[in-house]
């Protein structure tokens, strides 16, 4: 018995006296179950078709296990030469079974029905179509002939050398092979759309499908010595290769797009060719082969092969190198690789007499067992001490362990980024100058130092638009312990507008020695000189911001030394910055007061200069040892200026949506005209085009014009969003300075106002910011805990989409600023600490919760808004006169709305009497009146049409008695 033996996983003996060959077996999901598990289809020369679903062999099952594995057995009367699985039915993506008989081609569909009893599922085959052949078939192949995707066509080689082509249920054409004597193996190469066969001249021949299609018709074979009777070209091979021996099989594997090999198994040699007929390698065999099967290899550029021979051996080659050898119990005539429920990559082999085996590679296990050593007595005290020590280790590990492991990545590798203090000479920017100003670039050096072995390291660089880098991805070499490497890249401005942030992100992904992937992120800051230069100050500007401090103003030339050299101000109390794309920002330091003023003609341009100014002032006083340095903003918030950026961005989004709709409409029109023109051109009787060609050209011109306009609008939208980000960050900075927000509160506010870093067609900044601001107004900035609890009880919300306008967003942002000015504080803890009242706990649907009352205005601040609204809705004079004469049997809508007006007038006249009444009596009457009002409103909602017995005058009298009812 061989040491290296194919391990038997499942086997079956197929009938008695039946014969099989290399084309009689195929594997695949023949019943289209979608589980990813293969079935084995076997056909015999006796006409028996069997389908198996192999299961792991168990000693207790015996014949019952074989019966459960066999799904179907059908006798098809005629001998089965070959079986194949493919998409052979038009308008269907399911796999069908093609069965080749000597004089017939049949295509079946295998259907499975779930069983209701313990006998299991039932399977049956259904004939989809069949073709009766005029000549005796030898073999067949299939593929996407002519480059057609979505379905497979069939090609059958007859015994007299005719290739018959079938496209689904129709016969296409037939061609005779030149110089034919005996049929050989046939294969289709989808990469070159050609057919490969080995002729009787012992040479490999390749025929393109296009050459076969235009060649001479082969309905009746002619004598080659006689002239041709039909039109067409004489069929000749595209290329030939002399083998010198007869081939047993041809295989064209397609494991990936990069594989381009053709394998031919000869009687004494194994050939591997490229698609262009060049020999890749040739292996001389020292045995008689019976069959072979190429399959995918884990090593790039190589292919594995299973090779069976007449000495009952199964050999595994990687190109020309023998990797494994296993002993079989028979000579295999067909080999396949399949995936089964409990075994992936099983080798399925079939013998000529019907021995079907599913096996895997392995060795015989060693049955030698080590004799038991005399066991010694257990020392329980030592075991207890070891147990206590282990428990101590476990407690210490669980005490310091967090949800996520800490510090592991930082210990493995250190990433540092160093930005050069000087600009590059020469500059590496793609745009060399903007408005006659040279565009600089700055070099950033990133050093990666490893304290352990690092593999598959990749560094990614990301900067804010419109900044760009010379290279954004680096593939690092494997690093050893203590080794380091450095990469260098340059950053420059690549757009006609300033960026919203001068920061960059570094992301390092690598694998540890154990194969665990890790990611490290670092940030770096770019100098302000990258996007602007010094210029002369401007005396008048449209937008101005004043920042107050508690320390004397700093000399601007001291904190901006790189700009002071080119500045015209020698006193150091003014400095002007000019952005490369355009835009002037002036910084003024007051001589008498402790203030700094930033002014510009563009609101968003002040953001970068203001941020850099405050950062450098903080660094200056921190170096001087001043601990109590404070800065604030006391002026009014420039909301009107900020809303200009919001409106501009929203208008561009609306324009983008309009362009998208127009493009869809014109594209549909273009396709409709194309279909009509194609129908006219295919018509056998010529018909006038009726100006369809002119309409097609005009529609094409409109589509191209709209596409260019949409592309230009997209560029403007990207620029508008960057400017909106700058304006929003400036507003957040002013809010934090004006209200004295902590860094945590500032982060919450920034995340609320800037929920997105990029705009998308599905989700934009307006709806995202509106949802975030509304959430803050209903939670931590709500007017009362009841409103907050009501919001927390609400489940779900509306789907975010492009709003109709920005009025709602502006109101919410204005209300947010007012709430912060009144002492509201941003926190995320209030959401978890808020208690839901009992009357709110039953609210489950989103429609049960009313929106915040501050959307239409604050009632306490503007008490006249509700009165004005009611006066506008008063009934006409005619209705008032009729109402004074008689009491209507059914109260009208105008009368119901008139009551609050009369109540308000009586309140003003009887104000002196209201102050003298007792609070207890009034509170009781308030409850009675409110309960009576609730009953009346409930009666109105349910459609109760009872006659009202009280006039409006009587109701006014009741309001006199109860002065606080209206307020309640």
PyMOL commands that set and color helices and strands:
alter all, ss='L'
color gray80, all
select helices_A, chain A and resi 63-69+145-147+209-214+380-400+408-412+528-530+556-559+561-564+606-624+639-682+692-739+743-753+765-778+785-793+807-821+830-833+838-841+846-848+853-855+864-872+877-885+893-909+911-916+919-941+952-961
alter helices_A, ss='H'
color red, helices_A
select strands_A, chain A and resi 7-13+25-28+39-43+48-52+70-75+82-86+96-100+104-113+122-132+137-143+153-158+162-167+170-176+186-189+194-198+203-208+239-242+247-251+261-266+269-274+279-284+289-295+304-309+313-318+321-327+332-340+343-351+355-360+413-423+433-434+437-438+441-450+455-463+467-469+473-475+484-493+503-511+517-525+532-535+543-549+574-579+584-589+595-600+631-632
alter strands_A, ss='S'
color yellow, strands_A
deselect
rebuild
show_as cartoon
